[in-house]
Amino acid sequence: MKFFADTADTAEIADLASTGLLDGVTTNPSLIAKSGRDFMEVTKEICGLTDGPVSAEVVALDHETMMKEAEVLRKIADNVCIKVPLTIDGLKTCKALTKDGTMVNVTLCFSANQALLAAKAGATFVSPFIGRHDDNGVNGLELIEDIRIIYDNYAFETQILAASVRHATHVLECAKIGADVATMPPKVIKALANHVLTDKGIEGFMKDWAATGQSIL
Ligand code: G3P
């Protein structure tokens, strides 16, 4: 499973990239606003921090303007992935962009039927939102399960990019279901490494090692 960082914070992205565990980045208008930076400038910088896909979202709602915005965005770098909303205009834009090999991430997917449409539109990625379903009393992971079944039934190549991933259990369940990618805040990626017994084990080893009086270097 690939890990994408869901942030426009370049310091956090650089830090994660240095671990070798980062496979790409997703941004959205809210994350760009949170960064307080110029959209084009910060997106270009992010594209330089990873070789993987970097999702940059259009903000137009109609197909024609989405195409114009996509034209601007895809010139930023070769690893830009155009993000479009899961609407008829977004799907039309997805179909047109993927025809010539442009990567497209269809976002704001909240139902398996929407994901079916994204695959039919040739999306590179579909982004079903888990946490926002959970917030509303619906099990978001069931959506990932349904999409996995449907995509496997028809051998669709669209990758399931689990989004709105809020914690380690979401990641574990997505991995068990077979989501292709999970995008999450950097702190969630880092938290996956945490275990109290790992900490306790290190503490014990350090104490015993100190008692030997030896050093490796
Ligand atoms: O990638 C979409 C993601 O940013 C949404 O996450 O936590 O705002 O629902 P959240």
py3Dmol code that shows the C-alpha trace and the ligand (Angstrom):
import py3Dmol

protein = """\
ATOM      1  CA  MET A   1       0.000   0.000   0.000  1.00  0.00           C
ATOM      2  CA  LYS A   2       1.275   3.445  -0.928  1.00  0.00           C
ATOM      3  CA  PHE A   3       1.354   6.254   1.619  1.00  0.00           C
ATOM      4  CA  PHE A   4       0.571   9.811   0.535  1.00  0.00           C
ATOM      5  CA  ALA A   5       0.873  12.815   2.849  1.00  0.00           C
ATOM      6  CA  ASP A   6      -2.338  14.818   2.992  1.00  0.00           C
ATOM      7  CA  THR A   7      -0.858  18.253   3.583  1.00  0.00           C
ATOM      8  CA  ALA A   8       0.579  21.340   1.909  1.00  0.00           C
ATOM      9  CA  ASP A   9       3.125  21.851   4.689  1.00  0.00           C
ATOM     10  CA  THR A  10       6.459  21.574   2.869  1.00  0.00           C
ATOM     11  CA  ALA A  11       8.527  21.140   6.035  1.00  0.00           C
ATOM     12  CA  GLU A  12       6.443  18.115   7.037  1.00  0.00           C
ATOM     13  CA  ILE A  13       6.598  16.706   3.499  1.00  0.00           C
ATOM     14  CA  ALA A  14      10.390  17.106   3.352  1.00  0.00           C
ATOM     15  CA  ASP A  15      10.724  15.417   6.726  1.00  0.00           C
ATOM     16  CA  LEU A  16       8.616  12.441   5.624  1.00  0.00           C
ATOM     17  CA  ALA A  17      10.332  12.217   2.233  1.00  0.00           C
ATOM     18  CA  SER A  18      13.668  11.843   4.031  1.00  0.00           C
ATOM     19  CA  THR A  19      12.389   8.608   5.631  1.00  0.00           C
ATOM     20  CA  GLY A  20      11.870   6.994   2.219  1.00  0.00           C
ATOM     21  CA  LEU A  21       8.318   6.084   3.258  1.00  0.00           C
ATOM     22  CA  LEU A  22       6.524   8.733   1.237  1.00  0.00           C
ATOM     23  CA  ASP A  23       4.939   7.779  -2.093  1.00  0.00           C
ATOM     24  CA  GLY A  24       3.147  11.016  -2.960  1.00  0.00           C
ATOM     25  CA  VAL A  25       1.185  13.998  -1.680  1.00  0.00           C
ATOM     26  CA  THR A  26      -2.422  15.150  -1.827  1.00  0.00           C
ATOM     27  CA  THR A  27      -3.535  18.742  -1.386  1.00  0.00           C
ATOM     28  CA  ASN A  28      -6.916  20.402  -1.551  1.00  0.00           C
ATOM     29  CA  PRO A  29      -8.083  24.031  -1.406  1.00  0.00           C
ATOM     30  CA  SER A  30      -8.504  23.844   2.395  1.00  0.00           C
ATOM     31  CA  LEU A  31      -4.946  22.562   2.896  1.00  0.00           C
ATOM     32  CA  ILE A  32      -3.570  25.255   0.567  1.00  0.00           C
ATOM     33  CA  ALA A  33      -5.463  27.892   2.570  1.00  0.00           C
ATOM     34  CA  LYS A  34      -4.056  26.425   5.796  1.00  0.00           C
ATOM     35  CA  SER A  35      -0.502  26.700   4.423  1.00  0.00           C
ATOM     36  CA  GLY A  36      -1.037  30.433   3.885  1.00  0.00           C
ATOM     37  CA  ARG A  37       1.071  30.207   0.724  1.00  0.00           C
ATOM     38  CA  ASP A  38       0.614  30.901  -2.972  1.00  0.00           C
ATOM     39  CA  PHE A  39      -1.021  27.861  -4.617  1.00  0.00           C
ATOM     40  CA  MET A  40       1.273  27.633  -7.647  1.00  0.00           C
ATOM     41  CA  GLU A  41       4.429  28.305  -5.652  1.00  0.00           C
ATOM     42  CA  VAL A  42       3.732  25.781  -2.890  1.00  0.00           C
ATOM     43  CA  THR A  43       2.571  23.117  -5.363  1.00  0.00           C
ATOM     44  CA  LYS A  44       5.778  23.497  -7.381  1.00  0.00           C
ATOM     45  CA  GLU A  45       7.835  23.163  -4.213  1.00  0.00           C
ATOM     46  CA  ILE A  46       5.930  20.033  -3.152  1.00  0.00           C
ATOM     47  CA  CYS A  47       6.449  18.479  -6.598  1.00  0.00           C
ATOM     48  CA  GLY A  48      10.174  18.861  -6.068  1.00  0.00           C
ATOM     49  CA  LEU A  49      10.078  17.063  -2.721  1.00  0.00           C
ATOM     50  CA  THR A  50       8.684  13.769  -4.028  1.00  0.00           C
ATOM     51  CA  ASP A  51       8.889  11.775  -7.240  1.00  0.00           C
ATOM     52  CA  GLY A  52       5.378  10.489  -6.600  1.00  0.00           C
ATOM     53  CA  PRO A  53       2.076  12.018  -7.692  1.00  0.00           C
ATOM     54  CA  VAL A  54       1.114  15.370  -6.174  1.00  0.00           C
ATOM     55  CA  SER A  55      -2.605  16.083  -6.328  1.00  0.00           C
ATOM     56  CA  ALA A  56      -3.509  19.688  -7.121  1.00  0.00           C
ATOM     57  CA  GLU A  57      -7.201  20.466  -7.201  1.00  0.00           C
ATOM     58  CA  VAL A  58      -9.150  22.547  -9.705  1.00  0.00           C
ATOM     59  CA  VAL A  59     -11.580  25.019  -8.167  1.00  0.00           C
ATOM     60  CA  ALA A  60     -13.896  25.573 -11.152  1.00  0.00           C
ATOM     61  CA  LEU A  61     -17.214  23.767 -11.169  1.00  0.00           C
ATOM     62  CA  ASP A  62     -17.804  23.624 -14.935  1.00  0.00           C
ATOM     63  CA  HIS A  63     -15.981  21.373 -17.391  1.00  0.00           C
ATOM     64  CA  GLU A  64     -14.613  24.090 -19.660  1.00  0.00           C
ATOM     65  CA  THR A  65     -13.033  26.097 -16.859  1.00  0.00           C
ATOM     66  CA  MET A  66     -11.783  22.920 -15.171  1.00  0.00           C
ATOM     67  CA  MET A  67      -9.938  22.075 -18.403  1.00  0.00           C
ATOM     68  CA  LYS A  68      -8.370  25.545 -18.491  1.00  0.00           C
ATOM     69  CA  GLU A  69      -7.275  25.282 -14.863  1.00  0.00           C
ATOM     70  CA  ALA A  70      -5.912  21.773 -15.434  1.00  0.00           C
ATOM     71  CA  GLU A  71      -3.863  23.106 -18.327  1.00  0.00           C
ATOM     72  CA  VAL A  72      -2.192  25.588 -15.972  1.00  0.00           C
ATOM     73  CA  LEU A  73      -1.715  23.047 -13.172  1.00  0.00           C
ATOM     74  CA  ARG A  74      -0.203  20.290 -15.263  1.00  0.00           C
ATOM     75  CA  LYS A  75       2.531  22.646 -16.443  1.00  0.00           C
ATOM     76  CA  ILE A  76       3.794  22.939 -12.860  1.00  0.00           C
ATOM     77  CA  ALA A  77       5.652  19.595 -12.972  1.00  0.00           C
ATOM     78  CA  ASP A  78       5.493  16.137 -14.545  1.00  0.00           C
ATOM     79  CA  ASN A  79       4.291  14.562 -11.292  1.00  0.00           C
ATOM     80  CA  VAL A  80       1.211  16.763 -10.914  1.00  0.00           C
ATOM     81  CA  CYS A  81      -2.014  14.792 -10.656  1.00  0.00           C
ATOM     82  CA  ILE A  82      -5.100  16.873 -11.436  1.00  0.00           C
ATOM     83  CA  LYS A  83      -7.743  16.561  -8.754  1.00  0.00           C
ATOM     84  CA  VAL A  84     -11.364  17.043  -9.795  1.00  0.00           C
ATOM     85  CA  PRO A  85     -14.579  16.758  -7.778  1.00  0.00           C
ATOM     86  CA  LEU A  86     -16.890  13.805  -8.285  1.00  0.00           C
ATOM     87  CA  THR A  87     -19.518  15.639 -10.329  1.00  0.00           C
ATOM     88  CA  ILE A  88     -20.612  15.090 -13.922  1.00  0.00           C
ATOM     89  CA  ASP A  89     -18.400  18.005 -14.994  1.00  0.00           C
ATOM     90  CA  GLY A  90     -15.511  16.588 -12.969  1.00  0.00           C
ATOM     91  CA  LEU A  91     -15.951  13.152 -14.554  1.00  0.00           C
ATOM     92  CA  LYS A  92     -16.106  14.685 -18.028  1.00  0.00           C
ATOM     93  CA  THR A  93     -12.874  16.523 -17.264  1.00  0.00           C
ATOM     94  CA  CYS A  94     -11.324  13.315 -15.945  1.00  0.00           C
ATOM     95  CA  LYS A  95     -12.192  11.459 -19.167  1.00  0.00           C
ATOM     96  CA  ALA A  96     -10.722  14.243 -21.312  1.00  0.00           C
ATOM     97  CA  LEU A  97      -7.512  14.595 -19.288  1.00  0.00           C
ATOM     98  CA  THR A  98      -6.711  10.892 -18.919  1.00  0.00           C
ATOM     99  CA  LYS A  99      -7.061  10.355 -22.680  1.00  0.00           C
ATOM    100  CA  ASP A 100      -3.598  11.872 -23.164  1.00  0.00           C
ATOM    101  CA  GLY A 101      -2.043  10.259 -20.095  1.00  0.00           C
ATOM    102  CA  THR A 102      -2.545  13.003 -17.501  1.00  0.00           C
ATOM    103  CA  MET A 103      -2.976  11.595 -13.972  1.00  0.00           C
ATOM    104  CA  VAL A 104      -6.357  12.423 -12.451  1.00  0.00           C
ATOM    105  CA  ASN A 105      -7.593  12.003  -8.883  1.00  0.00           C
ATOM    106  CA  VAL A 106     -11.404  12.111  -8.575  1.00  0.00           C
ATOM    107  CA  THR A 107     -12.142  13.369  -5.099  1.00  0.00           C
ATOM    108  CA  LEU A 108     -15.059  13.796  -2.693  1.00  0.00           C
ATOM    109  CA  CYS A 109     -16.292  10.255  -3.361  1.00  0.00           C
ATOM    110  CA  PHE A 110     -18.893   9.153  -0.839  1.00  0.00           C
ATOM    111  CA  SER A 111     -20.583   6.194  -2.547  1.00  0.00           C
ATOM    112  CA  ALA A 112     -19.551   3.060  -4.411  1.00  0.00           C
ATOM    113  CA  ASN A 113     -21.645   4.099  -7.413  1.00  0.00           C
ATOM    114  CA  GLN A 114     -19.683   7.341  -7.589  1.00  0.00           C
ATOM    115  CA  ALA A 115     -16.469   5.288  -7.535  1.00  0.00           C
ATOM    116  CA  LEU A 116     -17.831   3.141 -10.369  1.00  0.00           C
ATOM    117  CA  LEU A 117     -18.336   6.309 -12.424  1.00  0.00           C
ATOM    118  CA  ALA A 118     -14.796   7.491 -11.634  1.00  0.00           C
ATOM    119  CA  ALA A 119     -13.364   4.197 -12.892  1.00  0.00           C
ATOM    120  CA  LYS A 120     -15.469   4.384 -16.045  1.00  0.00           C
ATOM    121  CA  ALA A 121     -14.127   7.917 -16.564  1.00  0.00           C
ATOM    122  CA  GLY A 122     -10.595   6.457 -16.513  1.00  0.00           C
ATOM    123  CA  ALA A 123      -9.502   8.010 -13.207  1.00  0.00           C
ATOM    124  CA  THR A 124      -5.983   7.213 -12.065  1.00  0.00           C
ATOM    125  CA  PHE A 125      -7.174   7.520  -8.450  1.00  0.00           C
ATOM    126  CA  VAL A 126     -10.527   7.747  -6.740  1.00  0.00           C
ATOM    127  CA  SER A 127     -10.623   9.323  -3.277  1.00  0.00           C
ATOM    128  CA  PRO A 128     -13.335   7.894  -1.013  1.00  0.00           C
ATOM    129  CA  PHE A 129     -13.528   9.840   2.276  1.00  0.00           C
ATOM    130  CA  ILE A 130     -13.594   7.566   5.320  1.00  0.00           C
ATOM    131  CA  GLY A 131     -13.511   9.931   8.294  1.00  0.00           C
ATOM    132  CA  ARG A 132     -16.248  12.231   7.045  1.00  0.00           C
ATOM    133  CA  HIS A 133     -18.563   9.209   6.742  1.00  0.00           C
ATOM    134  CA  ASP A 134     -17.611   8.133  10.267  1.00  0.00           C
ATOM    135  CA  ASP A 135     -18.376  11.678  11.473  1.00  0.00           C
ATOM    136  CA  ASN A 136     -21.925  11.145  10.252  1.00  0.00           C
ATOM    137  CA  GLY A 137     -22.481   7.759  11.861  1.00  0.00           C
ATOM    138  CA  VAL A 138     -21.736   5.736   8.709  1.00  0.00           C
ATOM    139  CA  ASN A 139     -18.882   3.206   8.624  1.00  0.00           C
ATOM    140  CA  GLY A 140     -16.540   4.735   6.047  1.00  0.00           C
ATOM    141  CA  LEU A 141     -14.504   1.546   5.772  1.00  0.00           C
ATOM    142  CA  GLU A 142     -17.497  -0.275   4.277  1.00  0.00           C
ATOM    143  CA  LEU A 143     -17.251   2.130   1.365  1.00  0.00           C
ATOM    144  CA  ILE A 144     -13.639   1.069   0.756  1.00  0.00           C
ATOM    145  CA  GLU A 145     -14.714  -2.601   0.896  1.00  0.00           C
ATOM    146  CA  ASP A 146     -17.511  -2.061  -1.636  1.00  0.00           C
ATOM    147  CA  ILE A 147     -15.262  -0.195  -4.049  1.00  0.00           C
ATOM    148  CA  ARG A 148     -12.582  -2.916  -3.791  1.00  0.00           C
ATOM    149  CA  ILE A 149     -15.170  -5.577  -4.717  1.00  0.00           C
ATOM    150  CA  ILE A 150     -16.520  -3.579  -7.654  1.00  0.00           C
ATOM    151  CA  TYR A 151     -13.112  -2.668  -9.052  1.00  0.00           C
ATOM    152  CA  ASP A 152     -11.925  -6.279  -8.768  1.00  0.00           C
ATOM    153  CA  ASN A 153     -15.133  -7.559 -10.440  1.00  0.00           C
ATOM    154  CA  TYR A 154     -14.308  -5.581 -13.566  1.00  0.00           C
ATOM    155  CA  ALA A 155     -10.524  -5.371 -13.277  1.00  0.00           C
ATOM    156  CA  PHE A 156     -10.670  -1.562 -13.231  1.00  0.00           C
ATOM    157  CA  GLU A 157      -7.199  -0.073 -12.995  1.00  0.00           C
ATOM    158  CA  THR A 158      -8.294   3.000 -11.033  1.00  0.00           C
ATOM    159  CA  GLN A 159      -6.465   3.007  -7.716  1.00  0.00           C
ATOM    160  CA  ILE A 160      -8.426   3.325  -4.499  1.00  0.00           C
ATOM    161  CA  LEU A 161      -6.886   6.262  -2.631  1.00  0.00           C
ATOM    162  CA  ALA A 162      -8.430   6.114   0.834  1.00  0.00           C
ATOM    163  CA  ALA A 163      -8.830   9.703   2.051  1.00  0.00           C
ATOM    164  CA  SER A 164     -10.030  11.429   5.191  1.00  0.00           C
ATOM    165  CA  VAL A 165      -7.918   8.865   7.050  1.00  0.00           C
ATOM    166  CA  ARG A 166      -7.797  10.005  10.642  1.00  0.00           C
ATOM    167  CA  HIS A 167      -5.997   7.316  12.673  1.00  0.00           C
ATOM    168  CA  ALA A 168      -3.985   4.090  12.699  1.00  0.00           C
ATOM    169  CA  THR A 169      -7.037   1.813  12.734  1.00  0.00           C
ATOM    170  CA  HIS A 170      -8.243   3.365   9.480  1.00  0.00           C
ATOM    171  CA  VAL A 171      -4.840   2.572   7.957  1.00  0.00           C
ATOM    172  CA  LEU A 172      -4.829  -1.023   9.239  1.00  0.00           C
ATOM    173  CA  GLU A 173      -8.337  -1.723   7.957  1.00  0.00           C
ATOM    174  CA  CYS A 174      -7.588  -0.115   4.579  1.00  0.00           C
ATOM    175  CA  ALA A 175      -4.513  -2.320   4.244  1.00  0.00           C
ATOM    176  CA  LYS A 176      -6.578  -5.427   5.070  1.00  0.00           C
ATOM    177  CA  ILE A 177      -9.234  -4.471   2.527  1.00  0.00           C
ATOM    178  CA  GLY A 178      -6.593  -3.803  -0.116  1.00  0.00           C
ATOM    179  CA  ALA A 179      -6.850  -0.057  -0.699  1.00  0.00           C
ATOM    180  CA  ASP A 180      -4.069   0.881  -3.115  1.00  0.00           C
ATOM    181  CA  VAL A 181      -3.143   4.117  -1.343  1.00  0.00           C
ATOM    182  CA  ALA A 182      -3.945   5.870   1.924  1.00  0.00           C
ATOM    183  CA  THR A 183      -3.495   9.610   2.176  1.00  0.00           C
ATOM    184  CA  MET A 184      -3.192  10.928   5.687  1.00  0.00           C
ATOM    185  CA  PRO A 185      -1.816  13.739   7.803  1.00  0.00           C
ATOM    186  CA  PRO A 186       1.931  13.273   8.468  1.00  0.00           C
ATOM    187  CA  LYS A 187       1.285  12.741  12.185  1.00  0.00           C
ATOM    188  CA  VAL A 188      -0.871   9.678  11.352  1.00  0.00           C
ATOM    189  CA  ILE A 189       1.906   8.183   9.180  1.00  0.00           C
ATOM    190  CA  LYS A 190       4.433   8.726  11.968  1.00  0.00           C
ATOM    191  CA  ALA A 191       2.085   7.330  14.631  1.00  0.00           C
ATOM    192  CA  LEU A 192       2.087   3.981  12.795  1.00  0.00           C
ATOM    193  CA  ALA A 193       5.620   3.412  14.134  1.00  0.00           C
ATOM    194  CA  ASN A 194       4.578   3.825  17.755  1.00  0.00           C
ATOM    195  CA  HIS A 195       4.256   0.918  20.167  1.00  0.00           C
ATOM    196  CA  VAL A 196       4.650   0.992  23.934  1.00  0.00           C
ATOM    197  CA  LEU A 197       6.476  -2.365  23.904  1.00  0.00           C
ATOM    198  CA  THR A 198       8.965  -1.021  21.356  1.00  0.00           C
ATOM    199  CA  ASP A 199       9.688   1.909  23.692  1.00  0.00           C
ATOM    200  CA  LYS A 200       9.924  -0.413  26.684  1.00  0.00           C
ATOM    201  CA  GLY A 201      12.198  -2.786  24.773  1.00  0.00           C
ATOM    202  CA  ILE A 202      14.562   0.031  23.781  1.00  0.00           C
ATOM    203  CA  GLU A 203      14.667   1.222  27.373  1.00  0.00           C
ATOM    204  CA  GLY A 204      15.652  -2.264  28.588  1.00  0.00           C
ATOM    205  CA  PHE A 205      18.277  -2.778  25.878  1.00  0.00           C
ATOM    206  CA  MET A 206      19.839   0.643  26.592  1.00  0.00           C
ATOM    207  CA  LYS A 207      20.051  -0.077  30.309  1.00  0.00           C
ATOM    208  CA  ASP A 208      21.680  -3.493  29.784  1.00  0.00           C
ATOM    209  CA  TRP A 209      24.037  -2.128  27.122  1.00  0.00           C
ATOM    210  CA  ALA A 210      25.190   0.693  29.399  1.00  0.00           C
ATOM    211  CA  ALA A 211      26.014  -1.897  32.059  1.00  0.00           C
ATOM    212  CA  THR A 212      28.475  -3.605  29.661  1.00  0.00           C
ATOM    213  CA  GLY A 213      30.533  -0.398  29.436  1.00  0.00           C
ATOM    214  CA  GLN A 214      31.086  -1.061  25.712  1.00  0.00           C
ATOM    215  CA  SER A 215      30.557   1.139  22.631  1.00  0.00           C
ATOM    216  CA  ILE A 216      30.148   0.275  18.971  1.00  0.00           C
ATOM    217  CA  LEU A 217      31.824   3.417  17.609  1.00  0.00           C
TER     218      LEU A 217
END
"""
ligand_1 = """\
10
G3P
O -7.885 14.077 1.279
C -9.088 14.540 1.807
C -8.870 14.848 3.238
O -8.045 15.948 3.352
C -10.085 15.072 4.043
O -9.737 14.797 5.337
O -9.940 14.869 7.744
O -10.656 16.842 6.347
O -12.000 14.769 6.368
P -10.621 15.348 6.523
"""
view = py3Dmol.view(width=600, height=400)
view.addModel(protein, "pdb")
view.setStyle({"model": 0}, {"cartoon": {"style": "trace"}})
view.addModel(ligand_1, "xyz")
view.setStyle({"model": 1}, {"stick": {}})
view.zoomTo()
view.show()
